[in-house]
Amino acid sequence: MTTADPAPAPAPAPASAPAPDPAQPPPIHIPPNHTLHRESTTSILLAHTDAFLNPAQQFNRDLSVAVIRGWSERFADEKRVRWAGKRKRREDGLAAPGRKRRKVDTYRPHRFTLLEAFSATGLRSIRYAKEIPLVKYVVANDLSAAAVQSIRRNLEINGLAPPPAPTNGTTPTPALQPLVRVSQGDARLALYTHTSLTNRYDAVDLDPYGTAAPFLDAAVQAVADGGLLCVTCTDMAVLASTNYAEKCFANYGGVPVKAEYCHEAALRLVLHAISSSAARYGRTITPLLSLSIDFYVRLFVRVRTSPLEVKHAASRTGTVYVCSGCQAAHLQPLGRVVPDAKQGREFKLAQGPPGGTAGEYCAECGGRFHVAGPMWIGALHERAFVQRVLAHVTASDETAYGTHARMRGMLTVAAEELDTPFFFSPAALAGLFHCVCPSLQEVVSALLNAGHACTRSHALAGSVKTTASREEVHDIFRCWIKSHPVNMSKVKEGSPTKRLLEKEPKKEADFTPHPDFHAKFSGIKLIRYTAEKWAPGTRSKM
């Protein structure tokens, strides 16, 4: 048996947790056939027969800690504001003549509860408990008996083992309740047993192996009003390709996209599944941060109860017509909201078909359309919230998050990303036109000089999101080709490229470097991929 250096000291625990031992923790004894894995403040023991852990998911875990921390602070601030309003109304009432004065309660900061439905080794739950100040307790749940045993062992070596039960048979006081509570059972049962108004979790984290679709219906009911739902899906072969369109529809209620922006479409398919599940129970969602990362998507969604807001779900959902030739995307919302003099707003059916379509053929290149969706067509992020999380990460010491540089890069791009669905890359369009590829600065400057907004997309390095239509983007390339001619001998008659080149641009493009380019593009260093292997890994057999 070997001995490792002491684990990092636990972060200060909130008032609901037992005070940490100020003495240096004892060395961690590593049993045979086990290895010690360290991540941020946490150390865990792993064996080849143990529960599943993918080291490449550290970015996911680091990001989750930062986002949940940011949400918990805002959640507590909102509760403080509501409490202050109630207190003021109560004091105003007590000040009325003839009213008996009573003591006004003092404010107690809100501490949140969190369920990690697929805890495996318990690494993520332990990190939440040690690194997020406002956590009340975390429930680490897993179906596997081996995983539960691993969780209990890892809690002990991190100084979070539950206190001994009282010898007199009484229930432990709240101050002595463990900060991480271990649960064994099916994730759906753990969720469905906490769907009443009095016992919902403030936050729920779903990070299964594969799809989270079977658990969404239970999850949207188990989250408290204003709470946070964190969802990971790793089945990108289903979500981001058309090889398994029938499986994608079965899981998420929509058909995927075959285009360079397929990973953004994957995010929108999952958001549609969450939104439609929540709407059945009079609940609505607000995406705080939605990211396509390596081999998975990670979404942080706020859930609220609001039958009125549920009526907006149709206008935030739509199908997408994707041209098989030029990949132009045309959105067809399923509903629309119009102003009404009496009611303020009125919800009506959408009108179609969308612009840019000429019957069943693309007006740009003559290609046929593939239909994708329904999917979420609203915003992927809440910009103010992403900026809040980014400010926290920037101010943090680099040792607090092992993937600090990548977090800053990804959050910076997400904070500036346009809400416009889908993006394009100059390299892909240059390949379509069979021309020399213009630089990113030249393409973006032409768009900015024409009055269009432009940002990057987090989903693909070198990509551009813009408010310009695909026809206007194509016109920029047509103007570029005038000074960089295409070898027409290599362009086939009747091909999409031939049809695109035959059209004349409606407006001349100005490629003069725009001063906003460097502020929006060149200053962003997006670290998208890690140096290590980032495959999904093998499912645990335990």
C-alpha positions in Angstrom: 0.0 0.0 0.0 1.4 3.4 -1.0 0.9 6.8 0.5 0.2 10.0 -1.3 0.8 13.6 -0.3 -2.1 15.2 1.7 -5.1 16.3 -0.3 -5.7 20.0 -0.7 -7.5 21.5 2.3 -11.2 21.7 1.8 -12.7 25.1 1.1 -14.5 26.8 4.0 -17.8 25.1 4.6 -21.1 27.1 4.9 -22.8 27.4 8.3 -25.0 24.3 7.6 -21.9 22.1 7.4 -19.6 20.9 10.2 -16.5 23.1 10.7 -13.5 21.6 9.0 -10.7 20.3 11.1 -8.0 23.0 11.2 -5.3 20.3 11.5 -3.5 19.1 8.3 -5.4 16.1 6.9 -3.7 12.8 7.2 -2.0 11.2 4.2 -4.2 9.4 1.8 -3.5 5.6 1.8 -3.8 4.2 -1.8 -4.9 0.6 -1.8 -3.4 -1.9 -4.3 -4.8 -1.5 -7.9 -6.0 2.0 -7.2 -4.7 5.4 -8.4 -5.1 8.8 -6.9 -6.8 11.4 -9.2 -6.5 15.1 -8.2 -8.7 17.9 -9.6 -8.8 21.4 -8.1 -9.6 21.0 -4.4 -10.6 17.4 -4.6 -8.7 14.0 -4.5 -10.4 10.7 -5.3 -9.3 7.1 -5.6 -9.9 5.2 -8.8 -9.7 1.5 -9.7 -10.2 -0.2 -13.1 -13.4 -1.8 -11.8 -14.6 1.4 -10.3 -17.2 3.9 -11.4 -16.9 5.9 -14.6 -14.7 9.0 -14.7 -13.4 10.8 -17.9 -10.5 13.1 -17.1 -11.1 15.0 -20.3 -14.4 16.2 -18.8 -12.5 18.5 -16.4 -13.5 21.5 -18.5 -17.1 20.5 -18.0 -16.7 20.2 -14.3 -14.7 23.5 -14.0 -17.3 25.3 -16.0 -20.2 23.8 -14.0 -18.7 25.0 -10.7 -18.3 28.5 -12.1 -21.8 28.7 -13.6 -23.6 27.2 -10.6 -21.7 29.6 -8.4 -22.8 32.5 -10.5 -26.4 31.4 -10.6 -26.5 30.7 -6.8 -25.3 34.2 -6.1 -27.9 35.7 -8.4 -30.6 33.4 -7.0 -29.7 34.5 -3.4 -29.7 38.2 -4.5 -33.2 37.8 -5.9 -34.5 36.2 -2.7 -32.9 39.0 -0.7 -34.7 41.6 -2.8 -38.0 39.9 -2.4 -37.4 39.6 1.4 -36.6 43.3 1.6 -39.8 44.1 -0.2 -41.9 42.0 2.2 -40.2 43.5 5.2 -40.9 47.0 4.0 -44.5 46.2 3.5 -44.7 44.6 6.9 -43.1 47.6 8.6 -45.4 50.0 6.8 -48.4 47.9 8.0 -47.0 47.9 11.6 -46.6 51.6 11.5 -50.3 52.1 11.0 -52.3 53.5 14.0 -53.7 50.9 16.4 -51.4 48.1 15.0 -49.4 46.1 17.6 -45.7 46.3 16.9 -44.0 42.9 16.3 -40.4 42.0 15.9 -39.3 42.0 12.2 -37.3 38.9 11.2 -33.7 39.3 10.2 -32.6 38.1 6.7 -30.9 34.7 6.5 -28.9 34.2 3.2 -30.4 31.5 1.0 -28.4 28.3 0.6 -29.4 26.1 -2.3 -29.8 22.3 -2.6 -28.5 20.4 -5.6 -29.0 16.9 -7.0 -26.3 15.2 -9.1 -28.3 12.4 -10.6 -25.4 10.5 -12.0 -22.6 10.9 -9.5 -20.3 7.9 -10.4 -17.2 8.6 -8.4 -18.7 11.6 -6.6 -15.9 13.9 -7.9 -18.4 16.5 -9.2 -20.6 16.5 -6.1 -17.5 16.9 -3.8 -16.2 19.8 -5.9 -19.7 21.5 -5.7 -19.7 21.1 -1.9 -16.2 22.4 -1.4 -16.0 25.2 -4.0 -19.4 26.8 -4.1 -20.0 28.9 -0.9 -23.8 29.1 -0.9 -24.5 25.3 -1.2 -26.7 23.9 1.6 -26.2 20.3 0.6 -25.6 18.1 -2.4 -27.3 14.8 -3.1 -24.9 12.4 -4.9 -27.1 9.8 -6.5 -26.1 6.7 -8.6 -27.8 3.4 -9.5 -24.6 1.4 -9.2 -23.6 -0.1 -5.8 -20.0 0.1 -6.7 -20.4 3.8 -7.5 -22.0 4.5 -4.2 -19.2 2.7 -2.4 -16.7 4.8 -4.4 -18.6 8.0 -3.4 -18.5 7.1 0.3 -14.8 6.4 0.1 -14.0 9.6 -1.7 -16.1 11.6 0.7 -14.0 10.2 3.6 -10.6 11.1 2.1 -11.9 14.7 1.3 -13.0 15.3 4.9 -16.7 15.2 4.0 -17.7 11.9 5.5 -21.1 12.1 7.4 -20.9 12.5 11.1 -21.6 9.5 13.3 -25.2 8.9 14.2 -26.3 10.0 17.6 -26.1 7.2 20.2 -29.4 8.1 21.8 -31.3 7.4 18.6 -32.4 11.0 17.9 -32.2 12.6 14.5 -29.1 14.7 13.8 -29.5 18.4 14.0 -29.3 20.4 10.7 -25.9 21.7 11.7 -24.6 18.1 11.8 -26.2 16.9 8.5 -23.6 15.9 5.9 -22.7 18.4 3.2 -22.9 15.6 0.6 -25.7 13.1 1.0 -25.3 9.8 -0.8 -28.3 8.2 -2.5 -28.5 4.9 -4.5 -31.4 4.5 -7.0 -32.7 5.2 -10.4 -32.2 8.9 -11.4 -35.8 9.2 -12.5 -37.0 8.0 -9.1 -34.7 10.5 -7.4 -36.3 13.2 -9.5 -39.9 12.2 -9.4 -39.9 12.0 -5.6 -39.0 15.7 -5.4 -41.6 17.3 -7.7 -43.8 18.8 -5.1 -43.6 22.5 -4.3 -42.1 21.9 -0.9 -39.3 19.5 -1.7 -37.9 20.5 -5.1 -34.2 20.9 -5.6 -32.9 24.4 -6.3 -30.5 22.9 -8.9 -30.4 19.6 -10.8 -27.4 18.3 -12.7 -27.9 15.6 -15.4 -24.7 14.3 -16.9 -25.4 10.7 -18.0 -23.5 8.5 -20.4 -25.1 9.3 -23.7 -28.5 11.1 -23.9 -30.3 12.9 -21.1 -33.6 12.7 -23.0 -35.2 10.0 -20.8 -34.7 12.1 -17.7 -35.8 15.6 -18.9 -39.5 15.1 -18.1 -38.7 14.4 -14.4 -36.0 17.0 -14.2 -38.1 19.9 -15.3 -40.6 19.1 -12.5 -37.9 18.6 -9.8 -36.3 22.0 -10.2 -37.6 24.8 -7.9 -39.0 28.0 -9.4 -36.1 30.0 -10.7 -33.8 27.0 -10.2 -31.1 25.7 -12.5 -31.1 22.7 -14.7 -27.7 21.5 -16.0 -27.8 19.0 -18.9 -25.1 17.1 -20.7 -25.6 15.0 -23.8 -22.8 13.0 -25.4 -24.7 11.3 -28.2 -23.4 13.7 -30.9 -23.6 11.0 -33.6 -27.3 11.3 -33.1 -27.6 15.0 -32.5 -25.1 16.4 -35.1 -25.5 14.1 -38.1 -28.3 12.8 -40.3 -27.2 9.1 -39.9 -29.7 8.5 -37.2 -32.4 11.1 -37.9 -35.1 8.7 -36.7 -33.3 8.2 -33.4 -32.8 11.9 -32.9 -36.5 12.5 -33.4 -37.4 9.7 -30.9 -35.1 11.3 -28.3 -35.5 15.0 -28.8 -38.6 15.5 -30.9 -36.7 16.9 -33.9 -34.6 16.0 -36.9 -30.9 17.1 -37.0 -29.1 19.3 -39.6 -26.4 18.2 -42.1 -24.3 21.3 -42.4 -21.2 22.9 -40.9 -23.4 24.4 -38.1 -24.7 21.0 -37.1 -23.3 21.3 -33.5 -25.2 24.5 -32.9 -28.3 22.7 -34.3 -27.6 20.0 -31.7 -27.8 22.6 -28.9 -31.1 23.8 -30.3 -32.6 20.3 -30.5 -31.8 19.7 -26.8 -33.2 23.0 -25.8 -36.4 22.2 -27.8 -36.7 18.9 -25.9 -36.3 20.7 -22.5 -38.7 23.5 -23.5 -41.4 21.2 -24.7 -41.1 19.0 -21.6 -41.3 22.0 -19.3 -44.3 23.5 -21.2 -46.5 20.5 -20.4 -46.3 21.5 -16.7 -46.8 25.3 -17.2 -43.1 25.9 -16.9 -40.8 27.9 -19.2 -37.0 27.9 -19.7 -34.4 30.6 -20.1 -31.0 29.4 -21.5 -28.2 30.9 -19.5 -25.4 29.3 -21.3 -25.5 26.6 -24.0 -22.2 25.3 -25.3 -21.0 22.7 -27.9 -17.8 21.3 -26.4 -15.6 18.6 -28.0 -17.8 15.4 -28.1 -20.8 16.7 -26.1 -23.2 19.6 -25.5 -23.5 21.3 -22.1 -26.5 23.5 -21.3 -27.4 25.6 -18.2 -31.1 26.4 -18.3 -33.2 28.3 -15.7 -36.7 26.9 -15.1 -39.7 29.0 -14.0 -43.4 28.4 -13.5 -45.3 30.9 -15.8 -48.3 29.8 -17.9 -48.2 33.1 -19.7 -44.6 32.7 -20.8 -45.4 29.1 -21.9 -47.5 30.7 -24.7 -44.2 32.1 -26.2 -42.8 28.6 -26.7 -44.3 28.2 -30.2 -42.7 31.5 -31.4 -39.3 30.3 -30.0 -39.6 27.0 -31.8 -39.3 26.4 -35.5 -38.3 24.2 -38.4 -35.3 24.9 -40.6 -35.1 24.6 -44.4 -31.4 23.7 -45.2 -30.3 23.9 -48.8 -28.4 20.8 -49.8 -26.3 22.9 -52.2 -25.1 26.0 -50.4 -26.2 25.1 -46.8 -28.3 28.3 -46.5 -30.7 28.0 -43.6 -34.2 29.5 -43.6 -36.2 29.5 -40.4 -39.9 28.8 -40.2 -41.3 29.6 -36.7 -44.2 27.6 -35.5 -45.9 30.7 -33.9 -45.8 34.4 -33.7 -46.6 37.1 -31.2 -48.3 40.3 -32.4 -49.1 43.5 -30.4 -52.7 43.9 -29.3 -54.3 47.1 -28.2 -56.5 45.5 -25.5 -54.4 42.5 -24.3 -51.0 43.8 -25.0 -50.0 40.8 -27.1 -51.7 38.1 -29.1 -50.5 34.7 -30.0 -51.1 33.6 -33.6 -50.0 31.0 -36.1 -46.9 31.7 -38.1 -46.9 32.6 -41.8 -44.8 30.9 -44.4 -43.0 29.7 -46.4 -39.8 31.5 -45.2 -38.0 34.0 -47.4 -35.2 32.7 -49.6 -37.1 29.7 -50.8 -38.5 29.3 -54.3 -40.9 26.4 -53.8 -38.9 23.3 -53.2 -35.7 24.8 -54.5 -33.2 27.3 -53.1 -33.4 30.8 -54.7 -29.6 31.1 -54.5 -28.2 27.9 -55.9 -31.3 25.9 -57.0 -30.5 23.1 -54.6 -33.2 21.1 -52.9 -34.1 21.7 -49.2 -33.8 19.3 -46.3 -36.2 20.0 -43.4 -34.8 19.9 -39.9 -36.3 20.5 -36.5 -38.5 21.5 -34.8 -35.8 23.1 -32.7 -35.3 26.1 -30.4 -34.7 29.3 -32.4 -34.4 31.7 -29.5 -31.2 32.9 -27.8 -28.6 30.3 -26.6 -27.2 32.4 -23.9 -28.1 35.2 -21.5 -25.4 37.7 -22.1 -25.5 39.5 -18.7 -25.2 36.2 -16.9 -22.3 34.9 -19.1 -20.4 38.2 -18.4 -21.0 37.7 -14.7 -19.5 34.2 -14.8 -16.6 35.4 -17.0 -15.8 38.2 -14.5 -15.6 35.6 -11.7 -13.4 33.3 -13.8 -11.1 36.2 -14.8 -10.8 37.4 -11.2 -10.1 33.8 -9.9 -6.6 32.5 -9.4 -5.5 30.2 -12.3 -5.0 27.4 -9.8 -8.7 27.4 -8.9 -9.7 26.0 -12.3 -7.4 23.6 -14.2 -8.9 24.7 -17.5 -8.8 28.5 -16.6 -7.5 29.6 -20.0 -10.0 27.6 -22.0 -12.9 28.8 -19.8 -12.0 32.4 -20.4 -11.8 31.9 -24.2 -15.1 30.0 -24.4 -17.0 32.4 -22.1 -15.6 35.5 -23.9 -16.9 34.2 -27.2 -20.3 33.2 -25.7 -20.7 36.6 -24.0 -20.4 38.3 -27.4 -22.2 35.8 -29.6 -25.2 37.0 -31.6 -28.6 35.5 -30.9 -29.0 34.9 -34.7 -29.3 31.1 -35.4 -26.4 29.5 -37.2 -23.2 30.7 -38.7 -20.9 30.3 -41.7 -17.1 29.9 -42.2 -15.3 31.8 -45.0 -13.3 28.6 -45.8 -16.5 26.6 -46.4 -18.0 29.3 -48.6 -14.8 29.7 -50.6 -14.9 25.9 -51.3 -18.4 26.3 -52.5 -17.5 29.1 -54.8 -14.3 27.4 -55.9 -12.4 30.6 -55.2 -9.4 31.7 -53.2 -10.5 32.1 -49.6 -10.6 35.7 -48.4 -9.2 36.4 -45.0 -11.5 36.6 -42.0 -10.7 40.3 -41.6 -11.8 40.9 -45.2 -15.1 39.1 -44.9 -16.0 40.6 -41.5 -15.0 44.1 -42.6 -17.2 43.8 -45.7 -20.1 42.8 -43.4 -19.4 45.6 -40.9 -19.0 48.2 -43.6 -22.4 47.2 -45.0 -24.0 47.8 -41.5 -24.4 44.2 -40.3 -23.5 43.0 -36.9 -20.8 40.2 -36.7 -19.4 38.0 -34.0 -17.7 34.6 -33.7 -19.6 31.4 -32.8 -18.2 29.3 -29.9 -19.1 26.2 -31.8 -16.5 26.5 -34.6 -13.1 28.3 -34.7 -13.0 30.7 -37.6 -16.8 31.0 -37.9 -18.9 34.1 -38.3 -22.3 34.9 -37.0 -24.0 37.8 -38.7 -27.4 39.6 -39.1 -26.9 39.6 -42.8 -28.9 37.1 -44.9 -27.1 34.3 -46.7 -27.8 36.1 -50.1 -25.9 39.2 -48.8 -23.0 37.0 -47.6 -22.9 35.3 -51.1 -22.8 38.8 -52.7 -19.7 39.6 -50.7 -18.0 36.5 -52.2 -19.3 37.4 -55.7 -17.6 40.8 -55.3 -14.4 39.2 -54.1 -14.3 36.9 -57.1 -14.2 39.9 -59.4 -10.6 40.5 -58.3 -9.9 36.9 -57.7 -11.3 35.0 -60.7 -12.5 31.4 -60.6 -11.2 28.8 -63.0 -14.5 28.1 -64.7 -13.1 25.0 -66.5 -13.4 23.2 -63.2 -17.0 24.3 -62.5 -19.6 21.8 -63.8 -22.7 22.9 -65.7 -25.8 22.9 -63.6 -23.9 22.6 -60.3 -24.7 24.9 -57.3 -21.4 26.7 -57.8 -22.3 27.5 -61.4 -25.7 28.9 -60.4 -24.1 31.0 -57.6 -21.5 32.5 -59.9 -24.1 33.3 -62.6 -25.9 35.8 -60.2 -24.7 39.4 -60.1 -24.3 41.0 -56.6 -27.0 43.5 -55.7 -24.5 45.7 -53.9 -20.7 46.2 -54.1 -18.8 45.1 -51.1 -16.3 47.3 -49.3 -13.4 45.3 -48.0 -11.7 48.2 -46.3 -10.5 47.1 -42.9 -13.1 48.0 -40.3 -11.9 49.4 -36.9 -14.3 47.1 -35.0 -12.7 43.9 -36.4 -9.8 43.7 -34.0 -12.0 44.4 -31.0 -14.5 41.6 -31.9 -12.3 39.0 -33.5 -8.5 39.2 -33.3 -8.5 39.8 -29.6 -10.3 36.6 -28.8 -8.1 33.6 -28.3 -10.4 30.6 -28.2 -8.8 27.5 -26.8 -11.3 24.9 -28.2 -9.6 21.5 -27.9 -7.4 20.1 -25.1 -4.1 18.5 -25.9 -5.1 15.2 -24.3 -7.5 12.6 -25.7 -11.0 13.8 -25.4 -13.1 10.8 -26.5 -16.3 10.0 -24.6 -14.7 7.0 -22.9 -16.2 3.6 -22.1 -19.4 3.2 -20.1 -18.9 1.7 -16.6 -19.9 -2.0 -16.4 -20.5 -1.8 -12.6 
